[in-house]
Amino acid sequence: MIEMLRPRELRAWGMLGMNARNLDFIGRYNPRSRFPLVDNKLRTKLIAEQYGVPVPRLRFAVDQQHQVNDALRKLAELDGFAIKPAKGSGGKGIWVITGRRKDAFLKSSGASVELSDLSRHMSNTLAGLYSLGGGADTVIVEDLITADPIFDDYSYEGVPDIRVIVFKGYPVMAMLRLATHASDGKANLHQGAVGVGLALDTGRCASAVQFDRRIEAHPDTGADLANVAVPEWPALLELAASCYEMTGLGYLGTDIVIDRDRGPMLLELNARPGLSIQIANGRGLVPRLRHVESLGAGPHPSAAGRVSYAIGTLAAL
């Protein structure tokens, strides 16, 4: 198992370590001036709309405490929504409200919350409780994603998403993240979600892990993870690849959801994507990253061309 290998063995597998990621890829290919575009989910959403990249509909945003009461009146009229910090990370501070029970709201985990809980949560968010640097933040309220029914057997209390690592505009590795009871309905691996490594050429399951341990079935639904196949795969990869031009970031994590009605949509971006995607896939990023570096500047100027190259060439590395 990869998680049991020694450092020398991990290097032999082509595993990218944190220092190499930070120095050779993030530090070299991600201009610091572009970080605010992805560190702030509201800015990401607005620039995506400018570039015609589909995103969940923004209902409203709150950036001042005095706006909270008006926000509560708006929320009282909704049956479902997602509320999240603009500058949050790791899934912290995200509440997904999927329905109502009389005057109470129901989270994706089944827990109920009152308007007073939402008020407190928004105040905490504004104060920076969930933000990257602990500074003042903005509350985003957006429409719920209606997950593609193909994932009904594979996700528990939450909507699955697909993380695609994009390097110089080329998709180089991908995984599907499936919510579990342990992750409180969030597709976050550190909180206990399942990571399903996806074959870059087909979008089918290559391997699956939870808490960095190999698994074969979803821990809550019992569904066989070997049968996972992500629909609209080339279109999804093209959406991810197009974020290179949109952000100007060379090393990028793109988080995508597949809506039942709208298809692939961008959820958020990450200029410092984690490394556990390698554990989910059972292979390292280094061979693919170094190959893309060897291509030089601009051999495939379009996102579609880069996706075609990734599917035909990078997938074999």
C-alpha positions in Angstrom: 0.0 0.0 0.0 1.4 3.4 -1.0 0.7 5.0 2.4 3.1 2.4 4.0 6.0 3.1 1.7 9.2 4.8 2.8 10.2 8.2 1.4 12.7 6.6 -1.1 10.0 4.2 -2.3 7.5 7.1 -2.6 10.0 9.0 -4.9 10.4 5.9 -7.0 6.6 5.9 -7.4 6.8 9.5 -8.7 5.0 10.9 -5.7 5.1 14.7 -5.4 6.0 15.9 -1.9 4.9 19.1 -0.2 8.3 20.9 -0.5 8.5 20.1 -4.2 4.9 21.1 -4.8 5.5 24.5 -3.0 8.9 25.3 -4.6 8.8 23.7 -8.1 5.2 24.2 -9.0 3.2 26.6 -6.8 6.1 29.0 -6.3 7.3 28.8 -9.9 4.0 28.8 -11.9 1.5 30.6 -9.6 2.0 34.4 -9.6 1.1 35.7 -6.1 -0.9 38.5 -7.7 -3.4 35.9 -9.0 -4.1 34.1 -5.7 -6.9 36.5 -4.6 -9.0 35.2 -7.6 -9.1 31.7 -6.1 -8.7 32.4 -2.4 -12.0 34.2 -2.4 -15.0 32.1 -3.6 -17.0 35.1 -4.5 -14.3 36.5 -6.7 -13.9 33.1 -8.4 -17.7 32.9 -9.0 -17.8 36.4 -10.6 -14.8 35.9 -12.9 -16.1 32.5 -13.9 -19.4 34.1 -15.0 -17.4 36.6 -17.1 -15.6 33.8 -18.8 -18.8 31.8 -19.4 -17.8 29.0 -17.0 -21.0 27.5 -15.4 -21.2 27.9 -11.6 -24.0 27.5 -9.1 -26.3 30.5 -9.0 -25.4 33.2 -6.5 -28.5 34.2 -4.4 -26.8 37.0 -2.4 -23.7 37.8 -0.4 -23.3 39.4 3.1 -20.2 41.3 4.0 -21.4 43.4 7.0 -23.0 42.5 10.3 -25.9 44.9 9.8 -27.0 42.9 6.7 -27.5 39.7 8.7 -31.2 40.4 9.6 -32.1 41.1 6.0 -30.3 37.9 5.0 -32.3 35.9 7.5 -35.5 37.2 6.0 -34.4 36.1 2.5 -33.3 32.7 3.8 -36.7 32.2 5.5 -38.3 32.2 2.0 -36.0 29.4 0.7 -36.3 25.6 1.1 -32.7 24.8 0.3 -29.4 26.6 -0.2 -25.7 26.4 0.5 -24.1 28.9 2.8 -20.3 29.2 2.8 -17.4 31.6 3.7 -15.9 33.3 0.7 -12.3 32.8 2.1 -12.8 29.4 3.8 -10.8 26.3 3.1 -11.0 22.5 3.7 -14.8 22.6 3.7 -14.9 24.6 7.0 -17.9 26.8 7.6 -20.0 25.3 4.7 -23.6 24.5 5.6 -25.8 22.7 3.0 -29.5 23.2 3.7 -31.6 20.6 1.9 -35.1 21.2 3.2 -37.4 22.4 5.9 -39.3 20.8 8.8 -41.9 23.4 10.0 -39.8 26.4 11.0 -36.5 24.5 11.2 -34.0 24.0 8.4 -32.5 20.6 7.6 -28.8 20.2 6.9 -27.6 17.5 4.5 -26.6 15.4 7.5 -30.2 15.5 8.7 -29.5 17.8 11.6 -31.9 20.7 12.1 -31.0 24.3 12.6 -33.0 27.4 13.4 -32.8 30.9 12.1 -30.9 31.8 15.2 -28.3 29.2 14.4 -28.0 30.6 10.9 -27.6 34.1 12.3 -24.8 32.9 14.6 -23.1 31.1 11.8 -23.2 34.1 9.5 -21.8 36.3 12.3 -19.0 33.8 13.0 -18.2 33.7 9.3 -18.1 37.5 9.0 -15.7 37.6 12.0 -13.3 35.3 10.1 -13.8 32.1 12.1 -13.4 30.0 8.9 -11.2 32.2 6.7 -7.7 31.3 5.7 -6.0 34.0 7.6 -8.6 34.6 10.3 -9.5 38.0 8.8 -12.9 39.5 8.1 -14.9 37.4 5.6 -18.0 37.4 3.4 -21.0 35.0 3.5 -22.0 33.5 0.2 -25.5 32.0 -0.3 -26.0 30.0 -3.5 -28.4 27.6 -5.0 -28.2 23.9 -4.2 -26.6 21.5 -6.6 -28.9 18.7 -7.7 -26.5 15.8 -8.1 -26.6 13.6 -11.2 -28.6 10.5 -10.3 -25.7 8.3 -11.5 -24.1 9.0 -8.1 -27.1 8.1 -6.0 -25.5 4.8 -4.7 -22.1 6.4 -4.1 -22.6 9.5 -2.0 -24.1 9.8 1.5 -25.8 13.0 2.8 -24.0 15.2 0.2 -23.2 16.0 -3.4 -20.0 14.4 -4.8 -17.4 16.6 -6.5 -14.5 16.0 -8.8 -11.0 17.4 -8.1 -8.9 17.9 -11.2 -5.3 19.0 -11.0 -4.5 21.3 -13.9 -0.9 22.1 -14.8 -0.1 24.7 -17.5 -3.6 24.1 -18.7 -3.4 20.3 -19.0 -5.5 18.1 -16.7 -2.9 15.8 -15.1 -4.8 13.9 -12.4 -8.4 13.6 -11.1 -10.4 12.1 -8.3 -14.0 11.8 -7.3 -14.8 12.8 -3.6 -17.8 11.1 -2.0 -19.4 12.4 1.1 -19.9 10.0 4.1 -21.5 10.1 7.5 -18.0 10.7 9.0 -17.5 13.7 6.7 -20.9 15.2 7.8 -22.1 15.2 4.2 -19.1 17.1 2.9 -16.8 15.9 0.1 -13.7 16.6 2.1 -11.1 13.8 2.5 -9.6 15.1 5.7 -13.0 14.9 7.3 -13.6 11.3 6.2 -15.0 11.6 2.6 -14.0 8.8 0.2 -11.5 9.6 -2.6 -11.9 7.7 -5.8 -9.0 8.0 -8.1 -10.1 8.4 -11.7 -8.4 7.1 -14.9 -7.5 10.2 -16.8 -8.6 8.7 -20.2 -12.0 7.3 -19.2 -13.1 8.9 -15.9 -13.6 5.4 -14.4 -12.5 4.2 -10.9 -8.8 3.4 -10.7 -8.7 2.9 -6.9 -10.4 4.3 -3.8 -9.4 5.4 -0.3 -10.8 6.7 3.0 -8.5 8.2 5.6 -5.6 7.2 3.2 -6.6 3.5 3.5 -7.7 1.4 0.5 -11.4 0.5 0.4 -13.6 -1.3 -2.2 -17.1 -0.2 -1.1 -18.7 3.0 0.1 -18.6 2.8 4.0 -22.2 3.9 4.3 -24.1 2.7 1.2 -22.1 -0.4 0.5 -21.9 0.4 -3.2 -19.0 -1.2 -5.1 -16.7 1.7 -6.0 -15.1 -0.2 -8.8 -18.2 0.6 -10.9 -17.8 4.3 -10.6 -17.8 6.1 -14.0 -18.0 9.9 -14.3 -20.3 11.0 -17.1 -19.5 13.8 -19.6 -15.8 13.2 -18.9 -14.1 15.1 -21.8 -16.4 18.1 -21.2 -15.6 18.0 -17.5 -11.9 18.0 -18.2 -12.3 20.8 -20.7 -14.0 22.9 -18.1 -11.2 22.3 -15.7 -8.5 23.0 -18.4 -10.2 26.3 -19.3 -9.6 27.6 -15.7 -5.9 28.1 -16.7 -6.7 31.0 -19.0 -9.3 32.3 -16.6 -7.0 32.5 -13.6 -3.4 32.8 -15.0 -2.4 30.1 -12.5 -0.1 27.3 -13.8 -0.7 24.8 -11.0 -4.3 24.6 -10.0 -6.9 22.5 -8.3 -10.4 22.7 -9.8 -13.4 21.4 -8.0 -16.3 20.5 -10.2 -19.8 19.1 -9.6 -22.2 17.5 -12.1 -25.7 19.0 -11.8 -28.6 16.8 -12.9 -29.9 19.6 -15.2 -26.9 21.8 -16.0 -24.1 19.3 -16.3 -20.5 20.0 -15.1 -20.2 23.2 -13.0 -17.2 24.8 -11.3 -17.6 24.8 -7.6 -14.3 26.4 -6.5 -10.6 26.7 -7.3 -7.5 26.1 -5.2 -4.0 27.6 -5.8 -2.5 25.1 -3.3 -4.2 21.8 -4.0 -3.5 19.0 -1.6 -1.5 15.9 -2.4 -3.9 13.1 -1.3 -5.1 12.8 -4.9 -2.0 10.7 -5.5 -3.0 8.3 -2.7 -6.5 8.0 -4.2 -5.0 7.2 -7.7 -2.2 4.9 -6.5 0.4 6.8 -8.5 2.5 10.0 -8.3 2.0 13.3 -10.1 5.7 13.9 -10.9 5.9 11.9 -14.3 3.0 13.8 -15.7 4.1 17.2 -14.4 7.6 16.8 -15.8 6.2 15.6 -19.1 4.1 18.7 -19.4 7.1 20.9 -18.6 9.0 19.2 -21.4 6.4 20.3 -23.9 7.6 23.9 -23.7 5.3 26.9 -24.4 2.0 26.6 -26.1 1.9 23.4 -28.2 -1.9 23.1 -27.5 -3.4 26.6 -27.3 -7.0 25.4 -26.7 -8.5 23.7 -23.7 -10.0 21.1 -26.0 -6.5 20.3 -27.5 -4.9 20.0 -24.1 -7.6 17.6 -22.9 -7.2 15.5 -26.0 -3.5 15.3 -25.4 -4.0 14.4 -21.7 -6.4 11.6 -22.6 -4.2 10.2 -25.3 -0.7 10.7 -23.7 -0.6 11.8 -20.1 -3.0 9.0 -19.0 -0.4 6.4 -19.8 2.3 8.0 -17.6 
